[in-house]
């Protein structure tokens, strides 16, 4: 019974929920970046290097023989994945940089002066009463 209560407290904490939302959004963002790289960035690069489709770039280690398929090293897919990673890493860097600059601005903002203590308030009232003409 205690373990279920402990798990419930853990699962309902804000950090866990924030992390779950971040993972879901990150997965969707990864798909968007993969599509951007595969469908927008790589085709022009392929044209620049002679009309080669990057995803089809491969080096055949052993040719197919009968029913045995060829052994192929698909380095084009690796290049595309490396470009995906670079773009995702850069985008995450920019987001973290923006968050850090916002945090710095919050830290630089001057703090409100502290409230006067009860003694100070009482002494101020006494002073004001003494200043009043009788």
C-alpha beads as a LAMMPS data file, in Angstrom:
LAMMPS data file: protein, C-alpha beads

134 atoms
133 bonds

1 atom types
1 bond types

-500.0 500.0 xlo xhi
-500.0 500.0 ylo yhi
-500.0 500.0 zlo zhi

Masses

1 110.0

Atoms # bond

1 1 1 0.000 0.000 0.000
2 1 1 2.812 2.448 0.890
3 1 1 4.584 1.796 -2.408
4 1 1 1.471 2.720 -4.429
5 1 1 1.089 5.976 -2.488
6 1 1 4.767 6.778 -3.035
7 1 1 4.470 6.034 -6.765
8 1 1 1.352 8.207 -7.038
9 1 1 3.166 11.125 -5.358
10 1 1 6.103 10.644 -7.724
11 1 1 3.953 10.427 -10.869
12 1 1 1.856 13.469 -10.025
13 1 1 4.812 15.772 -9.324
14 1 1 5.131 18.605 -11.810
15 1 1 8.642 17.649 -12.930
16 1 1 7.571 14.187 -14.081
17 1 1 4.629 15.567 -16.021
18 1 1 6.801 18.304 -17.564
19 1 1 9.357 15.684 -18.561
20 1 1 6.682 13.502 -20.176
21 1 1 5.354 16.451 -22.173
22 1 1 8.920 17.305 -23.214
23 1 1 9.545 13.759 -24.425
24 1 1 6.355 13.715 -26.504
25 1 1 7.075 17.121 -28.028
26 1 1 10.711 16.122 -28.588
27 1 1 9.635 13.007 -30.480
28 1 1 7.357 15.046 -32.719
29 1 1 10.089 17.655 -33.198
30 1 1 12.514 14.896 -34.203
31 1 1 10.119 13.748 -36.925
32 1 1 9.764 17.301 -38.229
33 1 1 13.536 17.768 -38.352
34 1 1 14.033 14.379 -40.042
35 1 1 11.516 15.326 -42.710
36 1 1 13.117 18.762 -43.114
37 1 1 16.547 17.226 -43.596
38 1 1 15.403 14.380 -45.861
39 1 1 12.944 16.379 -47.986
40 1 1 14.328 19.936 -47.984
41 1 1 18.061 19.992 -47.216
42 1 1 19.394 16.776 -48.733
43 1 1 17.877 17.040 -52.251
44 1 1 19.690 20.326 -53.092
45 1 1 22.914 18.927 -51.644
46 1 1 22.405 15.829 -53.792
47 1 1 21.963 18.022 -56.871
48 1 1 25.130 19.954 -56.024
49 1 1 27.139 16.745 -55.898
50 1 1 25.753 15.418 -59.173
51 1 1 22.152 14.378 -58.618
52 1 1 22.920 11.687 -56.075
53 1 1 20.169 10.756 -53.620
54 1 1 21.878 10.636 -50.215
55 1 1 19.623 7.960 -48.758
56 1 1 20.654 5.589 -51.557
57 1 1 24.409 6.102 -51.108
58 1 1 25.918 2.770 -50.190
59 1 1 29.045 0.705 -50.571
60 1 1 28.539 -2.925 -51.530
61 1 1 30.792 -5.182 -49.474
62 1 1 29.620 -8.439 -51.020
63 1 1 27.451 -8.820 -54.118
64 1 1 24.218 -10.790 -53.983
65 1 1 24.621 -14.455 -54.870
66 1 1 21.513 -16.475 -55.665
67 1 1 19.103 -16.233 -52.724
68 1 1 21.667 -14.505 -50.483
69 1 1 21.147 -10.722 -50.477
70 1 1 24.048 -8.325 -50.969
71 1 1 25.929 -7.027 -47.963
72 1 1 25.699 -3.242 -48.201
73 1 1 27.123 -0.459 -46.055
74 1 1 24.481 2.325 -46.255
75 1 1 26.584 5.382 -45.475
76 1 1 24.083 7.754 -47.132
77 1 1 21.510 7.037 -44.441
78 1 1 24.208 7.614 -41.827
79 1 1 25.062 11.012 -43.362
80 1 1 21.385 11.951 -43.307
81 1 1 21.056 10.848 -39.667
82 1 1 24.185 12.832 -38.721
83 1 1 22.718 15.955 -40.346
84 1 1 19.433 15.314 -38.481
85 1 1 21.328 15.102 -35.206
86 1 1 23.281 18.283 -35.907
87 1 1 20.131 20.264 -36.666
88 1 1 18.297 18.897 -33.609
89 1 1 21.300 19.603 -31.359
90 1 1 21.552 23.160 -32.707
91 1 1 17.811 23.761 -32.210
92 1 1 17.990 22.480 -28.627
93 1 1 21.063 24.648 -28.015
94 1 1 19.161 27.729 -29.231
95 1 1 16.159 26.930 -26.996
96 1 1 18.368 26.421 -23.932
97 1 1 20.289 29.597 -24.750
98 1 1 17.008 31.554 -24.913
99 1 1 15.809 30.061 -21.615
100 1 1 19.120 30.882 -19.924
101 1 1 19.000 34.488 -21.145
102 1 1 15.464 34.832 -19.742
103 1 1 16.647 33.406 -16.406
104 1 1 19.551 35.868 -16.354
105 1 1 17.162 38.780 -16.965
106 1 1 14.983 37.599 -14.069
107 1 1 18.034 37.341 -11.811
108 1 1 19.240 40.801 -12.817
109 1 1 15.877 42.400 -12.011
110 1 1 16.164 44.183 -8.669
111 1 1 14.382 42.537 -5.796
112 1 1 11.628 44.454 -4.059
113 1 1 12.767 46.073 -0.825
114 1 1 11.915 43.974 2.219
115 1 1 8.867 44.858 4.261
116 1 1 9.682 46.809 7.422
117 1 1 9.644 44.814 10.625
118 1 1 6.845 45.203 13.168
119 1 1 9.138 47.249 15.375
120 1 1 9.939 49.664 12.548
121 1 1 6.245 50.083 11.715
122 1 1 5.445 50.754 15.389
123 1 1 8.300 53.262 15.732
124 1 1 7.150 55.037 12.563
125 1 1 3.628 55.361 13.964
126 1 1 4.986 56.714 17.249
127 1 1 7.162 59.238 15.382
128 1 1 4.202 60.387 13.304
129 1 1 2.052 60.812 16.443
130 1 1 4.790 62.852 18.125
131 1 1 5.075 65.135 15.070
132 1 1 1.372 65.992 15.159
133 1 1 0.619 69.265 16.887
134 1 1 -1.307 68.740 20.131

Bonds

1 1 1 2
2 1 2 3
3 1 3 4
4 1 4 5
5 1 5 6
6 1 6 7
7 1 7 8
8 1 8 9
9 1 9 10
10 1 10 11
11 1 11 12
12 1 12 13
13 1 13 14
14 1 14 15
15 1 15 16
16 1 16 17
17 1 17 18
18 1 18 19
19 1 19 20
20 1 20 21
21 1 21 22
22 1 22 23
23 1 23 24
24 1 24 25
25 1 25 26
26 1 26 27
27 1 27 28
28 1 28 29
29 1 29 30
30 1 30 31
31 1 31 32
32 1 32 33
33 1 33 34
34 1 34 35
35 1 35 36
36 1 36 37
37 1 37 38
38 1 38 39
39 1 39 40
40 1 40 41
41 1 41 42
42 1 42 43
43 1 43 44
44 1 44 45
45 1 45 46
46 1 46 47
47 1 47 48
48 1 48 49
49 1 49 50
50 1 50 51
51 1 51 52
52 1 52 53
53 1 53 54
54 1 54 55
55 1 55 56
56 1 56 57
57 1 57 58
58 1 58 59
59 1 59 60
60 1 60 61
61 1 61 62
62 1 62 63
63 1 63 64
64 1 64 65
65 1 65 66
66 1 66 67
67 1 67 68
68 1 68 69
69 1 69 70
70 1 70 71
71 1 71 72
72 1 72 73
73 1 73 74
74 1 74 75
75 1 75 76
76 1 76 77
77 1 77 78
78 1 78 79
79 1 79 80
80 1 80 81
81 1 81 82
82 1 82 83
83 1 83 84
84 1 84 85
85 1 85 86
86 1 86 87
87 1 87 88
88 1 88 89
89 1 89 90
90 1 90 91
91 1 91 92
92 1 92 93
93 1 93 94
94 1 94 95
95 1 95 96
96 1 96 97
97 1 97 98
98 1 98 99
99 1 99 100
100 1 100 101
101 1 101 102
102 1 102 103
103 1 103 104
104 1 104 105
105 1 105 106
106 1 106 107
107 1 107 108
108 1 108 109
109 1 109 110
110 1 110 111
111 1 111 112
112 1 112 113
113 1 113 114
114 1 114 115
115 1 115 116
116 1 116 117
117 1 117 118
118 1 118 119
119 1 119 120
120 1 120 121
121 1 121 122
122 1 122 123
123 1 123 124
124 1 124 125
125 1 125 126
126 1 126 127
127 1 127 128
128 1 128 129
129 1 129 130
130 1 130 131
131 1 131 132
132 1 132 133
133 1 133 134
